[in-house]
Every structure is written in C-alpha cells, then in structure tokens.
Amino acid sequence: MATSVIILAAGKGTRMKSALPKVLQPLANTPLLGHVLNTARQLQAERIITIYGHGGELVKQTFSKQNIDWVEQAEQLGTGHAVQMTLPILPQEGLSLILYGDVPLVSKNTLQRLLDASTASGIGMITLNVENPTGYGRIIRKDGKIQAIIEHKDASEQQRQITEINTGIYCVSNQKLHEWLPKLSNNNVQGEYYLTDIVAMAVADGLEIASIAPEFNFEVEGINDRLQLAALECQWQNYQAETLMRQGVHIIDPHRFDLRGTLNCGQDVQIDINVIIEGECELGDNVKIGAGCILKNTKIAANTVVQPYSVFDSAIVGENNQIGPFARLRPNAVLANDVHIGNFVEVKNSSVGYASKANHFTYLGDAQVGAESNIGAGTITCNYDGANKHKTVIGNQAFIGSNSSLVAPVQIGDGATVGAGSVITRDVAAHSLAVERAEVRHKANYQRPQKQKS
C-alpha cells in the first residue's frame, strides 16, 4: 500500500530563544526536520508533505533540493488544523504517517511496525507509558481497546492518573483523513482543532485502533527548548556509542564520543575520548583514533594510527599510515600505504605516495608526491599566485630539505635532492641537487649578546 508522510513543522519554537526556526535547530549536526525527512526517505514514502509556518521560507530554502510538497499553515489553530491544510494535495488512497519536525529520532523500524499494525483497521498510533504524564494527552481504554484521547487540560482528576500517553504519531488511511478532518471542532479549552479527535471518530465508526510502543523512549521525545535539545543529544550519542561497541568498536569513554553522521568500522577499531565523527566515515581493521580528533567524510584503511588532535575532511587514507598529532587533511587529500604525516602538517588536494614522509610543519597543497620521498620540516608548496592555483609534482625517492619553498608550477624529478632553505622556481632534473638561495653575507668576529648579570 502506498505510503505518504505528513510532517508538522509550523511551530514558532519561542522557548528556543533563537532567530532560527525550531525545526532547523541542530541535533547531531543535522536539523531536527532533517532527521525526520531522512527517516521518511528510508521508508520509501511516495509523497512527503511538510507543513510550514514560522520562518517557513528559510525552512524551505534549507531543504530546497529535496522532493517535498510544502503546505503553509498561516494561522496556528492546532494540530488538526495543520493536517487539514494537506487535504487539497493528499492522495485519496493509501496510508499516511503523521510525524513532527521537532520529534527527530523516531526510527524507521518503529514506523514500519506502526504501518504494519495499521494496515488492517486503517488507523494506528504510537503510545508510551511514562512515570510522569503531566502535560500529555491520556489514552482512554475500555476492555483494552483505545476509546479516546483526552488532553491534559481537558482531563478530569481521575483521567490524569492514567500513565499511558499519546505521542502524537499516527498512521491513518487517507480515505479516513479526507472523511474525518473536515468534521473537527474547536470546542475545547484551547479553542484549537485537535488531531486527537479523529480517535473518537474512528471508535464511532467501529474501527479498532492499533497501537504500538517505540523500541526506545527517546524516539518520541519532542524538543521545545535548549535543555531538551541537549538532553536528547546526550541520549542519541550514548545510543550510537552503545551500538558501535556491541559491534566490537573499542570506544574508550562513550560519554565523550560524538557521531554526527554514519560510521562503518572494521574489527578492533579503537576511538579515544572527545572524537567527533561527521558525515560518512569508514575505519578499517585495527585503526586507532587519538583523543580530540575530528573526522568528516573520511575513509581510513587498516592498521593506521591517528595521533591526537588531528583533523580530517573528505580525505582517503591508506593502510599502515602514521598521522599526527595536530595533522590536518583537507578535501581531496589521498594518502597511499605506509605514509607518515606528522605534527602540524597540512595536506590539501594532494596525493602522497607509498612510504613517503612529511613529518613536521609542512604544507602540501595541489601537489603530487611519489613513493618513498622525504619532505623536510617547514617545506611548503607555493600553489597560489594570487589568482590561480598551480601544481607541484615531486617524484619517487626525492629528498626535499628543510624550510624549502617549491613555487608552483614546478616538478622535482625522481631521486632529486633540494637543499635546505631553497626557494625552487624551476624544474629539478631527476637525480640532481638543486640549491637556490639568496647571497649569504658573513660578519667576522661577531659577538653574540650576553645575558646580563643581576
């Protein structure tokens, strides 16, 4: 049966105290609404309808490249009113999941269970038993069957003792939504059109309402302020760390680990404290990541050791590398096997060949380094002339002396040697020595300053 997803994302989010719309606040470096949209795509929903309101143009702009049907809720008249806005474009057939842009972590598996449970009757919902249900709508049952939902403000004292609450997440047949939504009334304390009233309508039609509980409570937690956002971030990070550890990853301290994307790991991977993983990353067998490292959209092959406080962005790293500490690999850095990249070395849009080394204070930008070459401390490839970028090519088994500047475009041949302190502006032939320096002046009988005695 065809599935649509309706996402309510029109709230102002005033308690966030932010100029940014609430559904754009980041959790694990992804906007809250982005998490919901990602899950909708995993379910292969045929149609995603998002209801926007406050800050709607910015919300639409943020997700402009995605296939979304946008519907405006100009007046905030309740959740039922919000879903009513979708009726002109909502298909007549199939099922719709009703989700929320500020409830970001409901999982694909939970929603699939809800879809499966709702197929027969045409309506189902996610409920949850909590210790303190204050503020939530209560589930009213008779003989175990759901009869109605009573909002906290409209509930009697007896009804407020019920601990089973409404999460607000539903799965409803589109045919019934077209039938029920126009009948909603705002005859309640809030003067709003409650989506929850469709439950009573379903009961009146003789339908048995399916219900499931989420696998994890955090899946249905909504965000209203910074405190709730931080608390959910912690729960999500702990869950991701626990999942990786069950797969065999050695995370030194799961409370000091941040995964803001996806991470695939081989066997016996070790991750030290305060490591941040962003985007899509992959770590091979026996990879060790030191404390304080940041990895974004990076692949690291087996047996590579990354020392603390190194930063990788869109890099590809081979096997048996030794990297860091304080190394930086920028986009399109590609390292072969057995490469050494040391402290305060930066590599950008460059390839470094097998067993080559740049161990100290070096910048390799727009460069191609062959195999078994040594790049001395303080070497830089001068790739930018103020208007355009140029390439430096260093051959196999070359030796670049310390504090050298290679002014691109330039080529250093196989087996060539560049003397320390050289500024190379012309190609260097294979197996030759190049020394390019300014005139050196000497001063005889120079007396160095002496420390004065106190």
N, C-alpha and C positions, 0 to 999 in steps of 0.2 A: 504494500500500500504506500502511495506517495506520501512523503513527509514534508511539511513546511515547518519553519521555525519562526516564531514571533518573539522579538526581543523588546522589552520595555526599557527604554533608555532616555526618558524625557525629564527625569528628576533634576532639580536645581542643585542639590548637594550643598546647601548653605552651611551645614555643620563642618564641611571640609575646610572652610575659611580660605578658599582658593579661587583665583580667577579662572582656573582650568575646570571644565565640566567634570562632574564626579566620575562619569564613565571613562574618562581619559586619564584618571589617576593611575600611576603605575603600580603593578604588583609583579614581582619577579621581572621587572624591566619591560613589561607588556601592559598596555592599557587594560583596565578591567573589562571593557567591552571586547577588546581583542581576544581575551581568553574565551569568552562566550562564542564569538564568531569562529574561532579555531575549532571548538568542540562541535559546532553546527556543521562545519565542513567535514569533520571526521565521520559524522552521521550520514554524510552524502545527502543532505537536505536538498530537495529540488528548488526550494524557494526560501530565502532568508529575508524576512520583513522586520525592519528596525524602526521603532517609534522614537522620534527625537523631539526635543523641545528646547530647554535651556542650552545655549551655546551650540545649537544644532549645526550651524554652518561649519564650525571647527570640527565637530564630530564627523560630519560628512566628508570634510576635507581629509581628515586623518585616514579614513578608510575608503578613499575615492577610487582606489584601484581594485576594490573587491566588488563582487557581483551581489549587490544588496539593493532591495527595494526599500526606499525611505518613505516614511509616513510621518507627517507632523501632527503633534498634539499641542495646539496653540494654547489651550486652556488646560490647567491641571485639575481635572474633575474626577480623578480616581482611576484605579487600575482597569475597571470595567470600561470606562470611557476611553482609555488608551487603546484597548483591544478593539473597541468599536471602530476606531479610526481605520483599522485594516480591512474592514469588510468590503469596500469597493474593489480591492485587489486580491482578497483572499480566495483561493480556489474553492469551488463548491464541494469537491471530493477530497478524500484523503484525511490524514490526521495532522494536527498542529501541536507542536511543543511550545508552551508559553514560558519563556525564560526572562531573566532580568539582567540588564547591563551592569548592575552593581552586585551581582551574585556570581563571581567569576569562575569558581572552581568545581562546579558540578561536572561530573565525569561522563565520558562517552558511555561507559559501561552502565552507570546508573540510569542515564537517559534511555539507553537501549532496553533496559529492563522495564522502564516505565512504558515505552512504546509497546513492548510485547504484552504487558499486563492490560493495556488499554484497548487493544485491538478488538476484543470481543464485544465489550459494552459501549465503546466509543467515548469513554471518559475515565481518566485516572489521574492520580495526584501523588506527590511525594509528601509524606508526613514524618514527623520526628517527635520522639518523646524526650523531654528535657526536664531538668530539675526545677528550673525557674522559668515558667512560661509567661511571666508578666510582659504585657505589650503585644503578645502574639494572638492571632485568631485560634480559637479552640475547635477541635474536631468533635462533633457531636455524633455519637454512635448509638444504635439500637440493635440489640442482638448481634453485635459485632459489625454491623453494616453502617457505613457513613450515611448520616441523615442531613447534616448541615454543617456550616462553619459559622461560628459567632465571633465577631471581632471583640477584642478585649474591652473596648469602651462600651460596647453594647451588651456585654455578657453579665449575667447575674452572678452573685457571690458563689453559688453552687457551681455554675459553669466555669468560673475562674479557677476552680480546684483541679480541673482537667489538665493533665500534663502533655497530652498529645496535641501538637500544634500544626498549623498549616504553614508550609514553606513557601506557598505561592506558585509552585511549579506544577503545571498541569499538562496533560495530554488530552486533547478533545477533538472529536471528529469535526471537520469543517462544516458539514451539514448542520450539526447541532449549534455550532457557533453562530451561523447565519440565522438560526431559529431563535436562539436564546438571547444573544446580545442586544437586539433591539427592544427586548422586554425589560431590561434592567431599570431599576428605580433608585432614586437618591433619597428615599425616605428613611434616613438614619441620622444618628447624632452628628456625623461629619458632613452630611449633605453631599456625599460622594456616591458615584456609581461603583459598587463593589463587584469585582470579578468573582468573588466568592459566592455570590448569589446564584451562579449557574449550578452550584452543587444542589441547592434546594430544587431548582428546575429539573435537574436530572432525576432526583428522587421522585418528583411529581410525575415524571414521565415513565416511572417504573424501572429506571436503569440502576444497576448495581455499580457503584463507583469503586473502581480498583484503586489500591493504594500500595505503595512500596516505601521502604525506608532507604536512605542513602547508605552506601558502604561506610563512608566516613562523615561524621557530623560537619566537618569544615566545608564539605561540598555545598551546603545550603546556607552558609553564613553570608549575610549581606554586609555591605560597607556603608557606613554613614558618616564616620569621622576618622581623623588620623589615628586614633588609638585602635579602632577596629581594623584599620588597614595594616598597621604594624603587627597586631596580634595575628591576623590571618597570614601575613608574610612569614612569620615565625613558624606557624603550623605547616605551611606549604613547604618551606625549606626543610623542616625536620622530616616531613613525609618523603620528600625526594631523596634526602640523605639515607633514610632507612631503606628505601627501595634499592638504592645503589649498593648499600652494604649487604643486603640479602643476596645481591648478585655477585658478591665477592670483592667489591671495592673496599680498600682499607682507607677509610676516612678517619683521620686522627681525632677530630672532635666534630661531630655532626652539628653541634650548635654554632660552630664557626665555619660554615660552609654555605655558599650561595650558588644555586643553579638557576640561571635566568634564561633557559632555553632547553636544549636537549644534549645529553651526554651519553655516548656509547663507549664502553670500556672493555678491554681485554682482561686477561687473568692477572691477578696480583698487582693491580694498579694501586698506588699509594698517593693520597692527597693530604697535604699538611693543612694547618689552620689558615683561615682568612683567605682562602682561594675563591675567586669569582669566575664562574663559567658562564659565558654569554653566547647566544646564537646556537649554532650546531657545531658541536665539538666531538672529536674522536681521539681516544687514547689507546695505544696498543699495549700488548703484554708487558708487564714489569716497568711501565712508565712511572716515574716518581716526580710529583709536582711539589715544589717547596712552598714554604709559607708566603702568603701575601701576593701570590701570582694572579694575573688576570689573563684569561684565555677567551678569545672571541672568534668564532667561526674558524677554528684551527684543528688540523689533524697532526697528531704526533705518533710516530711509529714506535715499535717495540724497543725496550731497553734504553730509552732516552731518559736522562736525568735533567730536570729543570730546577736550577737553584732559586732561592727565594727572591721575591720582588721583581720577577721578570714579567713583561707584558707582551702578549701575542695578539695580533689582529689579522685574521684572514691569512694565516701562514700555513705552510706544509713542511713538516719536519720529518726527516728520515730516521733510520734506526741508529741506536748507539751514539746519539749526539750527547754532548755535554754543553749545557746552555746556562748562562748567568753566573753569579747573581746580577740583578739590575740590567738584564739584557732587554732589548726591545726589537721585536719582529713586527714590522708594519705590513700592510697589504701586499700580497704577491711576493713575499719572501719565501723562497723554496730552498731547503737545505737537504743535501744528499746524506748518505750514511756516514757515520764516524766524524761528523763535523764538530768543531769546538767554536762556540760563540761565547766570549767571556763577558766580564763585568763592564757595563757602560758601553756596550757595542750595539749599534743600531743598524738594522738591515731593512731596506725598503725597495720593493720592486726589483729584487735581485736574486740570482741563484748562486749557491755556493756548492762547489763540487766535493766529491768524495775525499774525506780525511783532510780537508783544508781547515785552517785555523785563523781566527781573528780574536785574540784573547783579551785585548784591553783597548778601551777608549777609541773605538773605530766607527766610522760611518761608511756604510756601503749602500749607495743609492743608485738605482738604474745601472747595476753592474752585473757582470757575468764572471764568476771566479771558477777556474778549472779545479782539477783534482790535486791534492797534496801541496797546495800553496800555503804560504805563511804571510799573513798580513800583520805588519808590526804595529805596536801601540801608537795611537794618535794619528793613524792614517785616515785620510778622507778621500772619497771620490767626489770631485767638484763637478756635480752633474747639472747644475743650473747656471745659465749665463745671464740671468735676469729676465729672460723672455722665454727660453725654451730649455727642455731637458735633453741631455746627451748621455750616451752610454760609454761605460768603461768596460773593457774586456781584458781580463787577466788570465793568462794561460795556465797550463799544468805546471806544477813544481816551481812556480815563481816565488821569489822572495822579495817582499816589499819592506824596506827598512822603516824604522820608527819615525813618526812625525813627518810622513810624506804626504804630499797633496798630488793627486792624479787628476789633471784638468781634462775633462771630457770634451769632445770625443777623443779617446786615446786607447791604444792597445799595448798590452805588455805581453811579450811573447813567452812561449814555453821555456822554462828554465831560466828566465831572465832575472836579474837582480837589480833592485833600485836602492841606492844608498840612502841611509838615514837622512832626514831633513830635506829631501829633494822636492822640488816642485816640477813635476813632469808634465810638459806641454806638448811633447811629440812622441810618436810611437817608439817603443823599445823593442829591438830585434830579439829573437829567441837566443837564449844562452849568452846574452851580453850583459854588461854592467852599465847602468845609467846613473850618473850623479849630476844633478842640476841644482846649483846653489848660487847665491849671491857671493860677491867677493868677501873674503874674511880678512879683517884687519886685526893686527896684534899690537898690544901695548906692552913694552918691555918694563920689567921691574915694577909690575902692578902690585900695589899693596891693598889687600882686602881690608874692609872695615873691621875694627876690633871692638869687642864688647867692652863697654866702659865699666870700670870697677866702681862699685857703690861706696 
